[in-house]
Amino acid sequence: MKKRIAIFASGSGSNAQKIMEHFKHSKVGEVVLVLSNNMDAYVLQRADNFEIPSHIFDRQELYHTDEVLHLLQRLKVDLIALAGFLWKVPIIY
C-alpha cells in the first residue's frame, strides 16, 4: 500500500517539487497534500501544477486549533516532509 505524504513548505518550493516529482509515478508513496504558512509561497503553484491539493494556515490554526491535524487525519497522511518549513511542528500523541 502506498504511503500518503504531506509536504510542509513556506517558500519557492524547489525541494517540495523534487519530492513531488520523485513520488509522481512511485509505487511506494504519493504526495496527497501541500501545506504552507505563506499565502504567497510559490510552492502552492508548484502543487497546483502537479494537481496536488494545498492548504494555507497561520500560527493560530497550527498551534491553537486541531484543524491541520484533522485535515491530515481526513486525508490519512502517513508521512510528513518538511521542505523549507521552519516553524516547529507541534507534537501530536
HELIX and SHEET records of a PDB file:
HELIX    1   1 SER A   14  PHE A   23  1                                  10    
HELIX    2   2 VAL A   43  ASN A   49  1                                   7    
HELIX    3   3 ARG A   59  HIS A   64  1                                   6    
HELIX    4   4 GLU A   67  ARG A   74  1                                   8    
SHEET    1   A 4 SER A  54  ILE A  56  0                                        
SHEET    2   A 4 GLY A  29  SER A  36  1                                        
SHEET    3   A 4 LYS A   3  PHE A   8  1                                        
SHEET    4   A 4 LEU A  79  LEU A  82  1                                        
END                                                                             
